[in-house]
Amino acid sequence: MRFVYTADHEPPHAHVIGDGEARIDIETLTVMTQGNMSDRDVRREVAVIEDHRQLFLDTWRLYHG
């Protein structure tokens, strides 16, 4: 599951929860935190966010300006 919290902090990032969790910077695709999520799963999630980057950025800006 990938989501953006409505009351969160900069930089724009998405939270990913599955078998573990991670926070991924939407603009740079940098992994900010990784908790018990395999490197393989994190790479897959980064690719998904990259493929839908504009949607994630638009959603972030909708809530955070």
N, C-alpha and C positions, 0 to 999 in steps of 0.2 A: 504494500500500500504506500502510495506517495501522496504527500499533502503539504500545504503551506498553512502555518498557524496564522490566525487573524491578528493576534497581538504578539508579535515577535520582534526581533532586533535585526539590524543590518549585520552583515551583508545579505542580500536576497539569497535565500537558500530553501531547499526542500528537505523535508524529513522523510525518511524511508524506514518502514517497519516490515519485517518478514521474519526470517530466521536470523534474528539480530536486528540491529538498527544502525542507521547512519544519517549524517547531515551532509548535504552536498550543495556547494555554492553554485547557484544557477548560472551566474555570469562567467565564471572561470572554470567550472566543472571540477573544482578542487574538493576533495573529500575533507570536510571540516572535522568530523568525528566518525568513529567506527566502533560500534560496540557489539561484539560477538557475531558480526556478519562476515561471512567468508569474503576474501578478496575477489573471488570469482563473481559472487553475487553483487558486490559493490561495483565492480566494472560493468556488469550488466545494467545496474540501476543508473550509473553515470551515462551509459549509452541511451537509455530511455529518456532521461532528462535532456540530453543533448538533442535527441530527435524531436522533442516537444518543448524545446527551450522557450520559444516565444509564448506559448501557453502558460508556462510556469512564471515567466516574467510578467505577463499581463495580469495573472492572478495575484502575484506579489504586489504589483503597483495598485491594483484595485483596493487592496486592504491597507497598504502602507504608503501610498502616494508616490 
